Amino acid sequence: MALAVDRHLAILAGISLSFVAVKALKRFIKKRQNNAPLSPGPVSLPLLGSVLSIDAYEPWLTYTEWGAAYGDLLFVRSLDEEMVVVNSQHIAEALLDKRSRIYSDRPYLATLVPYGLSINFSFIAYGDEWRLCRRLFHQTFRPESAAKFRPMQIKRAREIIVNLVDDPENYYNHFATFSLSVVMSAVYDYDISARDDPMVQTVIKALVPGLTLITPERALLLKTFPFLLKVPDWCWGSSIKRSARGSTERINQMADMPFRYVQQHMADGSLLARSSMVAENLRRMERQDEAFKPVFENGLKKAATTAIIASYETVTVGGSFMGLE
């Protein structure tokens, strides 16, 4: 028995040492191949980098503090992840706007696919799928279309005032209802109830845990240890896999429920005289080649779901500053 235990310990030790050696070798080769100077940044620990110094829940606080010490453009390494942090609007515009063809692609986040968050096309790399999703999104939400949303915004603004007066304890749900109402109307022609709407609750349940997982700091664990998504449910560390599975189910439900609502109402004829982003493009899809229809429908669903996520994020971002979360 002791021999078996020693053998297992030796295997684990060998795996750990191999991991350390591979990381160190990759770092050494990369450093030898690229001697270009890097932006200033915090001192990195061997192998770990600055991962222990970054606030995983509010990383922007750490980056702001480092920006004051090292400047508006700084280099940070966390484990095997190398990042350039931009702390200036001027630099962001110069790099991401004026030189967008070079710098505006999306980074790989290891949490996107496992947690169902790849439905958000804003994280898709440049390519045919991204261009299709962006075109579908832009047709509905281009700046000149904003005026047609005004009546709905005024109606919902009056509702939220009444709801906040009558039921102040559920203020977070009231803000979510207000934020989502215009988008749900424009995208699905769905009229959200003033309170306790089932689709609003579905969005909240999907995105409250999901939006905290799309940062590079959170994705770093899965990028470094991808095998955590394949361990058995009874094994230590399987909570990550179960969490990913639950998130995917909730995200898929959020994407499918309003999409099926449009399809069902189009089938029974109740949406023939009404317009929405999904309904208009589903009619357009009927004129597409059969081979392209699945690609078009998938792009449409991603564009529609991204609109929901973007709308809801206005609540979560505002909420973090106003104490709503």
N, C-alpha and C positions, 0 to 999 in steps of 0.2 A: 504493500500500500504506500509506504514511504517513497519507494522508487517511482511509483506512478505520479505522486504529488510532485516530486522533484522534477520529473520529466515535463509535467504541465507547466511548472514554474519556469523551466528552462525555455519552453516554447514561447511563453508569454514574454519573457525577457528578450528572447531573440527577435520577436516581432517588434517590440518597443525600440530596441537598438537599431533594427533595420529601418524603422520609420524615421528615427532621428538622423541616421546616416544618409538616407535618401534626401531628406529635407536639406541637410547641410551641403550635400554634394550639388543639388540643384542651385542652391544659393551661391555657391562658389563659382560654378560654371556661368551662371547668369552675370555675376559680377565681372568675371574675366571677359565675357563677350561684349558687355556694354559698360564702357567707362565714362559715359556722359554724366555730368554733374546733376545731382538731384536737388529738388527744392529743400530748404531747411525744414526741420521737424523735430519731434521729441526723440530722445535717445531710446533706441530699441534694445530690448533684452535678447540674448541669444535664443533663437528658435521662436520664442513667444512674441517678440516684437513689442508692441504697445498694447496688446490685447487686455492686459490687466488694468490699464489706466483709462480705458474708454467706458463711459457709462452706456451700457447696452440698451437701456430704456430711453435715455435722452442723450444720444451721442452728440447732438448739436451743441450742448452745453460744454462738453469737453473740447470740441473743435473751436468754439468761440474763445475759450480760454487759451488754447494753443495759438490761435490766430493773433492774439494780443502779444504773444511772446515770439512767434516765428514769422509773422507776416500773413498776408492775405492768400498766399499760395503755399501750402505746406505738404510735405511728404510724410505718410504714415504707413507703417507696416504692422499688421496683426497676423501672427502665425505666418501662413504662406500668402496672405492677401496684401497686395501693395496698392495703396490708394493715394491720389492727389486730392486734397481738400481745398475747395475754393471758398474763401471767406469774404468775397467782395463782389458786389453786383457788377461793377465795372469790368472785372476780369471775367466773370461769368458771361457777360454779353460779348466780350471780345473773343472768347474761346467757343462758346456754345451757340452763339448767334452768327457772328461774322465768319466763323470758321466751322460751321456746323457739319460740313461734309467730313471733316477730320475727327471732331471730338464728340459729336452728339449721338453716337450709337449707344445702345443700352448695355450695361454690364450684365454678366451672367450672375444670377442669384439662385443658389442651390435650393431655396425654399419654394420657388415659384411652381414648378410642376408637381412636386409631392404634396403641396398644400392646396392645389387647385387654383392657384393665383395666376397661372399663365392665361386665364380667361381675360385678363386685363392687357389689352394690346399695347398699352403704353410701355410695357416692358419687353415687347418683341423686338428683336434685332431688325435692322433695316433689311427690307426684301419685299417680295411680291405680296406676302400676307400683310405686312405692316402697311403697305401702300393701299391695299384694298380696304382695310379697316379704317385707315385715316380718311379715305375718300368718302366712305359711308358715314362716318362721324361728322365730317365737315359739311356735308350736304344739309344736315339738320342744325348744327350748332355754329355756323359761320356768323360773324358779327352782325351782318345785316338782317339776320333772322331774329335777333333779340327782341325787336319791337312786338312781335306777335305773342310773346310770352307775358307781356305786361298785364293783361286782364287776369290771368291765372295767378300771377305773383301778388297782385292787389287783393284778390279774393283770399288767398292763403295767408297773407299778412294780417288780415282782419281775423281769420280763424285762430291764428296762433296767439293773438292778444287775448281773445276770449278764453282759450285753453289755459294760458298761463295764469289768468285771473282765477278761473274756476278750479284748476288742478295744478297748482304750482309744484307739487312734489315730483310729478312726472315730466319736468321741463325738458329732460334729455330727449324723450320720445316726441315731444312737441316740436323741438328744433329739427329732429330727423324727419318728421312728417313734412314740415315746411320746406326743408331743403330738397327732399325727394319728389315733392308733388309736381313741380314744373317738368322735371326730367321724365317722370313716369308718364305724364300726359303727352309730352312731345314724342317719346320713344315708343310707347305702347298704347297710347290713347286710353290710359287707365286712370280713373278718377279716384284718388286716395281718399279714404274716409278721414274725417277730422280727427278721430281718435281710434287707437287700437286697430289700425289697419293690418290685416294678415301679411300683406307683402312688405310693409314697413318692418314688421317684427322679424320676418325672414331675413331681410337685409341686415338688420341690427345683429341678429344671432350669427350671421355669416361673417360680418366684417369687424365686429368688435375684437374678436381674437385674431382675425386674419391680417389686419393691417399692421400689427406689431411685428410681423414675421418677414416683411419685404425689405428690411434694411440690410446692408452688407454685413453689419455687425452680427445680426441674428442668423444670417445665412452662412456665416463662416464655419459654424460647427458642422453643418451638414456637408459643406464643401470639403472640409478636412477629414471628416469621418463618415463617408456616404454609406458605409455598411450598417449604420444605425437604422436605416430604413428597411433592412432585411432580417433583422434579428427576430427570433420567435417571440410571440406575445408573452410567454412566460419568463422570458429572459430579462435580466437587468438592462435598463436603457430602452426597453420597448415602448415606453411612454411617448417617445418622439414619433415612432411609427404610428401609434394609435391616434396621436394628436393630428398627424398629417392626414390620416384616413378620415377622421371626423371633420376636419376643415374642408377637405375635398367634397364630402357629401353636402355640407352646408352651402358651399360656394356653388356647386352644381344645381342645388335646389333654387338658390337665388337667381341663377341665370335661366333655368328652365321654366319656372313658374310663370313669369310674365310673358315669356315667349310663347308658351302653350296657350295662354289667355288670348293672344292675338290670333293664333292659328285657329283656335276653336271658334272665335267670333267671326273670323273670315269664312269659315266653313259653313256656318249657319246664316251668313248674309248680313249680320248685324253691324259689320264694320265696312260695308261696301261704300257707304256715303260719307264715312269718316276717314280721317287721315292720321297717320303716324309714321315714324321712321321705319319701324319694322314692317307694318302693313304695306307701305309703298314699295319697299324693296322686295318683299315676298312676291308681290305682283310682278315686279320687274324680273325676279328670278325665274318665273315661268317661261320667259322668253330666252333664257340662257340655254346653252348646250347642256345635255344631260350630264356629261362628264364634269362640267364646271359647277353644277348646282350644289353639291356637297361643300365645295370650297367656298362658294358665295354665302351659303347659309351659315357656315362656321364663322366666316368673317363678320357677317351681320350680327350674330349672337355675341361675338366678342366686342364689337363696337357698341352694341346696346348695353351690355353689362359694364363696360368701361365707363359709360355715361352715368350709370347708377353709382359706381364706386367713386367717381370724381365728385358727384353731387354729395354723397355721404361724407367724403373726406372734409368738406367744408365744415361739417359739424364736429368731427373729431379733432381737426386742427384748431378750430375756434374753442372747442371744449377744453383742450389741454391748457389754454391760456386763461379760461374763465372758470376753471374748476369744475367742469361738467363731467369729468371722468375721475 
